[in-house]
Amino acid sequence: MAPHVAPSDAMTETEADVVAAAMRLIPRVLAASEECETLRHVPPRLVEELAGAGLLQMYLPRSMGGPELSPLVAFRVVEEISKVSGSIGWCTMIANGVANSIGLLPDDVGREMAGAPADLRIAGSIRPMGRARPVEGGYRIEGRWDFASGVNHARWLMCPCVVWQDGQPVRTPSGAALMRIFWIPAQSATILDTWHVLGLRGTGSHDFTVADVFVPERHSVLMGAAPRQTGLLYDARLHLSWIWTATAGNALGIARGALDAFSDLAATKSSTMSAARLRDRPLVQSRIAEAEAIVGTARAYLLTTVGDLWTRAGRGERDLDGPIAQARLAITHAMHAAVRAVDIVFHAAGTNAVYEANQLERRFRDIHVAVQHAAGLPVHMEAAGKALLGLRPTDPGW
């Protein structure tokens, strides 16, 4: 079993405090994991503890009362939580990714949404699945959005829309549909009970609908608008690199939890074909070693490349093509490496692995859903390959 990650001496005091707070919550996360799976969303009392520890708004700008922490701090927090609950780790990851979007808004609007002291709890979508109609002072929006992880405990929802007027979409000068992002109070939406799934069952990633809700102009921005925040965390080109670092943290955390669960199982279980415990078999020993190497190398590659990109961008370097390619490649690679590692130990456990009574079964389900996230799409491998060959990828964030 690999040791937990302790707060690094290289972290600021605030960063170390947040990581330490996450680690102190691990017993509470573990205790809530079964209830989370049954409810299909994070239990309310645990939401309060996560929020109280500042773990749902790590990417909220300082100017809005947030800590504005680095992506590797968010990675460590999400990874630790995901070791014991993939679903709770996922919701923590999503909350912070969406919190980053608040950097698009004016400071006073962000402060209004977060409250004082800041306690931002936000969910939503990045897909423009609604319609917005201009009216005096703002817009009226309607639509249905899916995969809204954490919607049960959100206070605000992000709702991208296509702007419509006179019964048809408004077009930009290039002919594309004009799109805006809207942020609305969560009570303005209706949650639909759609989250009946294979894995990550506790994330509450339901659909939600909005019917003719007024949104003030100041609670919206044009999709693709430059962020108002000037901090490195909100750089438009680097946005996906930062928020998807935590997505990889969720996958690697689930994989680490699977390896730990397999080690526990192997110490006590045999099989129908042999009375020898799993851990005493050479083939099983080689499989756990292989899985450990896969997770460890993927994690090290991600920490190195994302850390290098953060450092270079922080120094003001402009030639970031290489560092971005390495970081984005490391993120997608880490997610698929996590799947491979979990598959190895799942199959090494034999029929023992299929029972819900052990945690390996849940990790297997969770990781195969987690890798479906946009950060794990194979197209990112293609884009990284283009960059490494001296070509310019056309995907966002390159």
C-alpha positions as CSV (number, residue, x, y, z in Angstrom):
1,M,0.0,0.0,0.0
2,A,1.5,3.4,-1.0
3,P,1.7,6.1,1.6
4,H,-0.7,9.0,1.6
5,V,0.7,12.3,0.2
6,A,1.6,14.7,2.9
7,P,1.5,18.4,2.4
8,S,4.7,19.5,0.6
9,D,7.2,21.9,2.0
10,A,7.0,23.6,-1.4
11,M,3.4,24.6,-0.8
12,T,2.3,27.9,0.6
13,E,0.8,27.8,4.1
14,T,-2.7,28.1,2.7
15,E,-2.2,25.3,0.2
16,A,-0.8,23.0,2.8
17,D,-3.7,23.8,5.1
18,V,-6.2,22.8,2.4
19,V,-4.5,19.5,1.7
20,A,-4.2,18.7,5.4
21,A,-7.9,19.6,5.8
22,A,-8.8,17.1,3.0
23,M,-6.7,14.3,4.6
24,R,-8.5,14.9,8.0
25,L,-11.8,14.4,6.3
26,I,-10.9,11.0,4.8
27,P,-12.5,9.0,7.7
28,R,-15.7,11.0,7.2
29,V,-15.6,10.4,3.5
30,L,-15.1,6.7,4.0
31,A,-18.0,6.6,6.5
32,A,-20.3,8.3,4.0
33,S,-19.3,6.3,1.0
34,E,-22.0,3.6,1.3
35,E,-24.7,6.1,1.9
36,C,-23.5,8.1,-1.0
37,E,-23.8,5.1,-3.3
38,T,-27.4,4.4,-2.0
39,L,-28.6,8.0,-2.2
40,R,-26.9,8.5,-5.6
41,H,-25.6,11.9,-4.4
42,V,-23.2,13.1,-1.7
43,P,-24.9,13.1,1.8
44,P,-25.8,16.6,2.9
45,R,-23.8,16.5,6.1
46,L,-20.7,15.5,4.2
47,V,-21.3,18.4,1.7
48,E,-21.2,20.7,4.7
49,E,-17.9,19.3,5.8
50,L,-16.4,19.5,2.4
51,A,-17.6,23.1,2.0
52,G,-16.4,24.0,5.5
53,A,-12.9,22.8,4.7
54,G,-12.9,24.9,1.5
55,L,-12.7,21.9,-0.8
56,L,-15.5,22.9,-3.2
57,Q,-14.1,26.3,-4.2
58,M,-10.3,25.9,-4.5
59,Y,-10.4,27.6,-7.9
60,L,-12.5,30.6,-6.8
61,P,-10.6,33.9,-7.4
62,R,-9.1,35.6,-4.4
63,S,-10.9,38.8,-5.4
64,M,-14.2,37.0,-4.8
65,G,-13.1,35.6,-1.4
66,G,-11.7,32.3,-2.7
67,P,-8.2,30.8,-2.2
68,E,-7.3,30.6,-5.9
69,L,-5.1,27.5,-5.4
70,S,-2.8,25.9,-7.9
71,P,-3.9,22.9,-10.0
72,L,-1.5,20.5,-8.3
73,V,-3.1,21.3,-4.9
74,A,-6.5,20.5,-6.3
75,F,-5.0,17.3,-7.8
76,R,-3.8,16.2,-4.4
77,V,-7.1,17.0,-2.6
78,V,-9.2,15.2,-5.3
79,E,-6.8,12.2,-5.4
80,E,-6.9,11.7,-1.6
81,I,-10.7,11.8,-1.5
82,S,-11.0,9.6,-4.6
83,K,-8.9,6.9,-3.0
84,V,-11.8,6.1,-0.6
85,S,-14.8,7.3,-2.7
86,G,-14.6,7.9,-6.5
87,S,-18.0,9.6,-6.4
88,I,-17.2,12.1,-3.7
89,G,-13.8,12.8,-5.3
90,W,-15.6,13.3,-8.6
91,C,-18.0,15.8,-7.1
92,T,-15.1,17.7,-5.4
93,M,-13.3,17.8,-8.8
94,I,-16.4,19.0,-10.7
95,A,-17.2,21.7,-8.1
96,N,-13.8,23.2,-8.5
97,G,-13.7,23.0,-12.3
98,V,-17.0,24.9,-12.5
99,A,-15.8,27.4,-9.8
100,N,-13.0,28.3,-12.2
101,S,-15.6,29.6,-14.6
102,I,-16.6,32.4,-12.2
103,G,-13.4,34.1,-13.3
104,L,-15.3,35.1,-16.4
105,L,-17.6,37.4,-14.3
106,P,-17.0,40.8,-12.6
107,D,-15.7,40.6,-9.1
108,D,-18.9,42.0,-7.5
109,V,-21.0,39.4,-9.2
110,G,-18.7,36.6,-8.1
111,R,-18.7,37.9,-4.5
112,E,-22.5,38.0,-4.6
113,M,-22.7,34.4,-5.8
114,A,-20.1,33.1,-3.3
115,G,-21.3,35.1,-0.3
116,A,-19.2,36.2,2.7
117,P,-17.3,34.3,3.9
118,A,-17.2,32.7,0.5
119,D,-19.0,29.4,0.2
120,L,-19.5,28.7,-3.5
121,R,-21.3,25.5,-4.4
122,I,-21.8,25.3,-8.1
123,A,-22.7,22.7,-10.7
124,G,-23.9,22.8,-14.3
125,S,-22.9,22.1,-17.9
126,I,-20.4,23.3,-20.5
127,R,-22.8,22.3,-23.4
128,P,-25.1,25.0,-24.9
129,M,-28.3,23.0,-24.5
130,G,-30.6,25.8,-23.8
131,R,-32.2,28.8,-25.5
132,A,-31.9,32.4,-24.4
133,R,-34.2,35.2,-25.5
134,P,-33.0,38.8,-25.0
135,V,-35.4,40.9,-22.9
136,E,-35.0,44.2,-21.1
137,G,-32.2,44.0,-18.5
138,G,-31.1,40.5,-19.5
139,Y,-32.4,37.2,-20.9
140,R,-35.1,34.6,-20.4
141,I,-33.7,31.1,-20.7
142,E,-35.1,27.6,-21.0
143,G,-33.6,24.2,-21.7
144,R,-32.4,20.9,-20.4
145,W,-28.8,20.1,-19.4
146,D,-27.3,16.7,-18.6
147,F,-24.4,15.3,-16.5
148,A,-24.8,18.0,-13.8
149,S,-22.6,16.3,-11.2
150,G,-23.3,17.6,-7.7
151,V,-26.6,19.3,-8.7
152,N,-28.3,18.1,-5.5
153,H,-26.1,20.3,-3.3
154,A,-25.4,23.2,-5.7
155,R,-26.5,26.7,-5.0
156,W,-25.8,28.0,-8.5
157,L,-26.0,26.4,-11.9
158,M,-24.1,27.2,-15.1
159,C,-26.3,27.0,-18.1
160,P,-24.8,27.7,-21.6
161,C,-27.4,28.7,-24.2
162,V,-27.8,29.6,-27.9
163,V,-29.3,33.1,-28.2
164,W,-32.6,33.1,-30.1
165,Q,-34.5,36.1,-31.4
166,D,-37.6,36.3,-33.7
167,G,-37.8,32.5,-33.7
168,Q,-34.3,31.7,-34.9
169,P,-30.8,31.5,-33.6
170,V,-28.8,34.7,-33.6
171,R,-25.7,34.4,-35.8
172,T,-22.2,35.9,-35.4
173,P,-20.5,37.6,-38.4
174,S,-18.9,34.2,-39.2
175,G,-22.3,32.5,-39.4
176,A,-21.9,30.5,-36.1
177,A,-24.7,30.5,-33.5
178,L,-24.3,33.1,-30.9
179,M,-23.9,31.5,-27.4
180,R,-23.8,32.8,-23.9
181,I,-23.2,31.3,-20.5
182,F,-25.7,32.0,-17.8
183,W,-25.5,31.4,-14.0
184,I,-28.8,31.0,-12.2
185,P,-29.8,30.2,-8.6
186,A,-30.2,26.4,-8.3
187,Q,-33.7,26.7,-7.0
188,S,-34.7,28.1,-10.4
189,A,-34.2,24.7,-11.9
190,T,-35.9,21.3,-11.7
191,I,-33.8,18.2,-11.1
192,L,-34.7,15.1,-13.1
193,D,-34.0,11.7,-11.6
194,T,-31.9,10.4,-14.5
195,W,-28.7,9.2,-12.8
196,H,-29.1,5.4,-13.0
197,V,-25.7,4.2,-14.1
198,L,-22.9,1.7,-14.1
199,G,-20.4,3.6,-12.0
200,L,-19.8,6.8,-10.1
201,R,-23.4,6.3,-8.8
202,G,-23.0,8.7,-5.9
203,T,-22.2,11.8,-8.0
204,G,-25.9,12.8,-8.5
205,S,-25.1,13.7,-12.2
206,H,-28.7,14.2,-13.0
207,D,-30.3,16.2,-15.8
208,F,-32.0,19.5,-14.9
209,T,-34.4,21.7,-16.7
210,V,-35.0,25.5,-16.7
211,A,-38.3,27.0,-17.9
212,D,-38.5,30.6,-18.8
213,V,-36.2,32.0,-16.1
214,F,-35.0,35.6,-16.2
215,V,-31.3,36.1,-15.9
216,P,-29.8,39.6,-15.4
217,E,-27.3,40.6,-18.1
218,R,-24.5,40.7,-15.5
219,H,-25.0,37.0,-14.6
220,S,-24.0,36.0,-18.1
221,V,-21.1,36.3,-20.6
222,L,-20.5,35.5,-24.2
223,M,-19.2,32.0,-24.7
224,G,-15.5,32.4,-25.5
225,A,-15.2,35.8,-23.8
226,A,-11.9,36.6,-22.2
227,P,-11.8,36.0,-18.4
228,R,-11.9,39.1,-16.3
229,Q,-9.4,37.6,-13.9
230,T,-5.8,38.1,-14.7
231,G,-4.4,35.3,-12.5
232,L,-2.6,32.3,-14.1
233,L,-5.4,30.0,-13.1
234,Y,-7.8,31.7,-15.4
235,D,-5.6,32.0,-18.5
236,A,-8.0,31.0,-21.4
237,R,-5.4,28.9,-23.2
238,L,-4.4,27.0,-20.1
239,H,-7.9,26.6,-18.7
240,L,-8.4,23.0,-19.7
241,S,-4.9,22.0,-18.5
242,W,-5.7,23.3,-15.0
243,I,-9.2,21.9,-14.5
244,W,-8.4,18.6,-16.1
245,T,-5.4,18.0,-13.8
246,A,-8.0,17.4,-11.0
247,T,-9.9,15.1,-13.3
248,A,-6.8,12.9,-13.7
249,G,-6.4,13.1,-9.9
250,N,-9.9,11.5,-9.6
251,A,-8.9,8.7,-11.9
252,L,-5.5,8.0,-10.3
253,G,-7.2,8.2,-6.8
254,I,-9.7,5.6,-7.9
255,A,-6.9,3.4,-9.2
256,R,-4.9,3.8,-6.0
257,G,-8.0,2.8,-4.0
258,A,-8.4,-0.3,-6.3
259,L,-4.8,-1.4,-5.6
260,D,-5.3,-1.0,-1.9
261,A,-8.6,-2.9,-2.0
262,F,-6.9,-5.7,-4.0
263,S,-4.0,-5.9,-1.5
264,D,-6.6,-6.3,1.3
265,L,-8.5,-9.0,-0.7
266,A,-5.4,-10.9,-1.7
267,A,-4.3,-11.2,1.9
268,T,-7.3,-13.2,2.9
269,K,-8.9,-14.7,-0.3
270,S,-8.1,-17.8,-2.3
271,S,-10.1,-19.2,-5.2
272,T,-12.3,-22.1,-6.1
273,M,-9.3,-23.7,-7.9
274,S,-6.7,-23.4,-5.2
275,A,-6.6,-23.0,-1.4
276,A,-3.5,-20.8,-1.6
277,R,-4.1,-17.1,-0.8
278,L,-3.9,-14.8,-3.8
279,R,-1.0,-12.9,-2.4
280,D,1.1,-16.1,-2.3
281,R,0.8,-16.7,-6.0
282,P,3.7,-15.5,-8.3
283,L,1.3,-14.5,-11.1
284,V,-0.7,-12.3,-8.7
285,Q,2.5,-10.8,-7.3
286,S,3.6,-9.8,-10.8
287,R,0.2,-8.3,-11.5
288,I,0.1,-6.0,-8.5
289,A,3.7,-4.9,-9.3
290,E,2.7,-4.2,-12.9
291,A,-0.3,-2.2,-11.8
292,E,1.7,-0.3,-9.2
293,A,4.3,0.7,-11.8
294,I,1.6,1.9,-14.2
295,V,-0.1,4.1,-11.6
296,G,3.2,5.4,-10.2
297,T,4.7,6.4,-13.5
298,A,1.5,8.0,-14.8
299,R,1.2,10.0,-11.6
300,A,4.9,11.1,-11.7
301,Y,4.6,12.2,-15.4
302,L,1.5,14.3,-14.6
303,L,3.0,16.0,-11.6
304,T,6.2,16.8,-13.5
305,T,4.6,18.1,-16.7
306,V,1.8,20.1,-15.0
307,G,4.2,21.5,-12.5
308,D,6.6,22.5,-15.3
309,L,3.8,24.2,-17.2
310,W,2.6,26.1,-14.1
311,T,6.2,27.3,-13.4
312,R,6.9,28.4,-17.0
313,A,3.6,30.1,-17.4
314,G,4.0,31.8,-14.1
315,R,7.4,33.2,-15.2
316,G,5.6,34.8,-18.2
317,E,7.1,32.5,-20.9
318,R,5.1,32.7,-24.1
319,D,6.5,29.7,-26.0
320,L,4.4,27.1,-24.2
321,D,3.6,24.7,-27.0
322,G,5.9,22.0,-25.7
323,P,4.9,22.2,-22.1
324,I,1.2,22.3,-22.9
325,A,1.5,19.2,-25.1
326,Q,3.3,17.4,-22.4
327,A,0.8,18.4,-19.7
328,R,-2.3,17.6,-21.8
329,L,-0.8,14.3,-22.9
330,A,0.0,13.4,-19.2
331,I,-3.6,14.1,-18.2
332,T,-5.2,11.9,-20.8
333,H,-2.5,9.2,-20.4
334,A,-3.1,9.2,-16.6
335,M,-6.8,8.5,-17.0
336,H,-6.2,5.6,-19.3
337,A,-3.3,4.3,-17.2
338,A,-5.7,4.2,-14.2
339,V,-8.1,2.0,-16.2
340,R,-5.4,-0.4,-17.2
341,A,-4.1,-0.7,-13.6
342,V,-7.6,-1.3,-12.2
343,D,-8.3,-3.9,-14.9
344,I,-5.1,-5.8,-14.1
345,V,-5.9,-6.2,-10.4
346,F,-9.6,-6.8,-11.1
347,H,-8.8,-9.8,-13.3
348,A,-6.0,-11.0,-11.0
349,A,-8.6,-11.2,-8.2
350,G,-10.6,-13.8,-10.3
351,T,-14.2,-14.4,-9.3
352,N,-13.6,-12.6,-5.9
353,A,-13.7,-9.3,-7.8
354,V,-17.3,-9.5,-8.9
355,Y,-18.9,-9.2,-5.5
356,E,-20.3,-5.9,-4.2
357,A,-19.0,-6.8,-0.8
358,N,-15.5,-5.8,-1.7
359,Q,-14.4,-2.3,-2.8
360,L,-12.5,-3.6,-5.9
361,E,-15.8,-4.1,-7.7
362,R,-16.9,-0.5,-7.1
363,R,-13.5,0.9,-8.2
364,F,-13.8,-1.2,-11.4
365,R,-17.2,0.3,-12.2
366,D,-16.2,3.8,-11.2
367,I,-13.0,4.0,-13.3
368,H,-14.7,2.8,-16.4
369,V,-17.2,5.7,-16.1
370,A,-14.6,8.3,-15.0
371,V,-12.6,7.7,-18.2
372,Q,-15.6,8.7,-20.3
373,H,-15.0,12.3,-19.2
374,A,-13.9,14.7,-22.0
375,A,-10.4,14.8,-20.5
376,G,-9.9,11.2,-21.4
377,L,-11.0,11.4,-25.1
378,P,-8.5,9.7,-27.5
379,V,-8.6,12.9,-29.6
380,H,-6.3,14.5,-27.0
381,M,-3.6,11.9,-27.8
382,E,-3.9,12.8,-31.5
383,A,-3.6,16.5,-30.7
384,A,-0.5,15.9,-28.5
385,G,1.0,13.9,-31.3
386,K,0.5,16.8,-33.7
387,A,2.2,19.1,-31.3
388,L,5.1,16.8,-30.7
389,L,5.6,16.6,-34.5
390,G,5.7,20.3,-34.9
391,L,2.1,20.8,-36.0
392,R,-0.5,23.1,-34.5
393,P,-3.5,21.3,-33.0
394,T,-6.8,23.0,-33.6
395,D,-8.5,21.8,-30.4
396,P,-9.2,24.3,-27.5
397,G,-6.4,24.8,-25.1
398,W,-3.5,24.2,-27.4
